[in-house]
């Protein structure tokens, strides 16, 4: 297989469990403890700005309510996305993709951008993430790795910027995963670590694909996956896995 530029350990949702998810504080915390690769979720605001948030709704991680995609970026900026993690993070704001890129390019942090479309926005979100990632990371040593559970989003990203690598996200490994990887023109399969086997990893490698396992938080499990040849681990506990 061709050489692979990405580090083995990715900090999930920027800071894992060490800080509020998908926040710049989490990104800085992960970087401070040695993380040089992070994963995060990217959505479109009502006025077309790409920002970082996992859920389709606001209640779980922010002070807002309702669909995230119904608000403009200015409205989203008024929400507190730190207080529900811990009161020490009161006042944390939802970051934009541009703010993420500014830090990561300046500090040499590799990024896995998970395309998280709001309902009905798969193709547009995939296209916009790819186009803006190309522009924002134009001076980066390592280009972003795009991933999604949505084949439609990945196909749109490929059509917009074919040179950016893509990862197909799955929960359980489908029987026809090689066909689905091909349809998305993906370079990697991103799978729940609990469903991975050494045989599946070897088969993927034999077909020229890389493998990311998520969400791996136990060092013992991480060592086993790495011994199978898994290329990347996404973790909520970068503080435990970065020393492997």
Residue pairs with C-beta under 8 A, 6 or more apart in sequence:
1 205
1 208
1 210
4 210
4 231
5 110
5 141
5 142
6 37
6 110
6 112
6 142
6 145
6 231
6 232
7 36
7 37
7 110
7 232
8 226
8 231
8 232
8 233
8 244
9 35
9 37
9 232
9 233
9 235
9 238
9 241
9 242
9 244
10 35
10 37
10 38
10 39
10 110
10 112
10 212
10 232
10 233
10 234
10 235
11 26
11 30
11 35
11 37
11 38
11 39
11 234
11 235
11 238
12 21
12 39
12 214
12 215
12 234
12 235
12 236
13 21
13 22
13 26
13 39
13 40
13 41
13 54
13 236
14 21
14 22
14 23
14 24
14 26
14 27
14 30
14 38
14 39
14 40
14 52
15 21
15 23
15 25
15 26
15 27
15 29
15 30
16 26
16 30
16 235
16 236
16 237
16 238
16 239
17 236
17 237
18 26
18 29
18 30
18 33
18 238
18 239
19 25
19 26
19 29
19 30
19 85
19 89
20 26
20 61
20 81
20 82
20 84
20 85
20 86
20 89
20 92
21 54
21 61
21 85
22 40
22 41
22 52
22 53
22 54
22 61
22 81
22 94
22 95
23 52
23 81
23 82
23 89
23 92
23 94
23 95
24 92
24 95
24 99
24 100
24 103
25 82
25 89
25 92
27 38
27 100
27 103
27 104
27 109
28 103
30 38
30 238
31 103
31 107
31 109
33 238
33 239
33 242
34 238
34 242
35 109
35 238
35 242
36 108
36 109
36 110
37 109
37 110
37 111
37 112
37 232
38 104
38 109
38 110
38 111
38 112
39 111
39 112
39 114
39 234
40 52
40 100
40 111
40 112
40 113
40 114
41 52
41 53
41 54
41 114
41 116
42 50
42 51
42 52
42 97
42 113
42 114
42 115
42 116
42 125
42 129
43 50
43 51
43 52
43 53
43 68
43 69
43 116
43 117
43 118
43 125
44 50
44 51
44 69
44 117
44 118
44 121
44 124
44 125
44 128
45 51
45 68
45 69
45 71
45 72
45 73
45 76
46 69
46 70
46 71
46 72
46 75
47 72
47 73
47 74
48 128
49 72
49 73
49 96
50 96
50 97
50 98
50 128
50 129
50 132
51 73
51 76
51 94
51 95
51 96
51 97
52 94
52 95
52 96
52 97
52 100
53 61
53 62
53 68
53 81
53 94
53 116
54 61
54 116
55 61
55 68
56 67
56 68
56 69
56 118
56 119
57 65
57 66
57 67
57 68
58 64
58 65
58 66
58 67
58 68
58 79
59 65
60 84
61 81
61 84
61 85
62 79
62 80
62 81
62 84
62 94
63 79
63 80
63 81
63 83
63 84
64 71
64 76
64 79
67 118
68 76
68 118
69 118
69 119
69 121
73 96
76 94
77 93
77 94
79 93
79 94
80 90
80 91
80 92
80 93
81 92
81 93
81 94
82 88
82 89
82 90
82 91
82 92
83 89
83 90
83 91
83 92
97 113
97 129
97 132
97 133
97 136
98 132
98 136
100 111
101 111
101 133
101 136
101 137
103 109
104 110
104 111
104 137
104 140
105 136
105 137
105 139
105 140
108 141
108 142
110 142
110 144
110 145
111 137
111 144
111 145
112 144
112 145
112 146
112 147
112 167
112 212
112 232
112 234
113 129
113 133
113 144
113 145
113 146
113 147
114 147
114 148
114 169
115 125
115 126
115 129
115 146
115 147
115 148
115 150
115 153
115 154
115 157
116 125
116 148
117 124
117 125
117 126
117 148
117 150
117 153
118 125
122 150
122 152
122 153
122 156
123 152
123 153
123 155
123 156
124 156
125 153
125 156
126 146
126 148
126 150
126 152
126 153
126 154
126 155
126 156
126 157
126 160
127 156
127 157
127 159
127 160
129 146
129 153
129 157
130 146
130 156
130 157
130 158
130 160
130 161
130 164
131 160
131 161
133 143
133 144
133 146
133 161
133 164
134 143
134 161
134 163
134 164
137 143
137 144
143 163
143 164
143 165
144 164
145 164
145 165
145 166
145 167
145 187
145 188
146 154
146 157
146 164
146 165
146 166
146 167
147 154
147 166
147 167
147 168
147 169
147 188
147 190
147 212
148 154
148 157
148 166
148 167
148 168
148 169
149 169
149 170
151 168
151 180
151 183
151 184
154 166
154 168
154 184
154 185
154 186
155 183
155 184
155 185
157 164
157 166
158 166
158 184
158 185
162 185
165 187
165 188
166 184
166 185
166 186
166 187
166 188
167 186
167 187
167 188
167 189
167 190
167 212
168 177
168 180
168 181
168 184
168 186
168 188
168 189
168 190
169 190
169 191
170 177
170 189
170 190
170 191
170 192
171 191
171 192
171 195
172 192
172 195
173 189
173 191
173 195
173 196
173 200
174 180
177 189
178 207
181 189
181 209
186 209
187 209
187 210
188 209
188 210
188 211
188 212
188 231
188 232
189 204
189 209
189 210
189 211
189 212
190 211
190 212
190 213
190 214
190 234
191 200
191 211
191 212
191 213
191 214
192 213
192 214
192 215
193 213
193 214
193 215
193 216
193 221
193 225
193 233
196 211
196 213
196 225
196 228
196 230
198 228
201 211
201 228
201 229
201 230
202 228
202 229
204 210
204 211
205 211
205 229
210 231
210 232
211 229
211 230
211 231
211 232
212 230
212 231
212 232
212 233
212 234
213 225
213 230
213 232
213 233
213 234
214 233
214 234
215 234
215 235
215 236
216 222
216 225
216 233
216 234
216 235
216 241
217 235
217 236
217 237
217 240
217 241
218 240
219 240
219 241
219 244
222 233
222 235
222 241
222 244
223 244
225 233
226 233
226 244
233 241
235 241
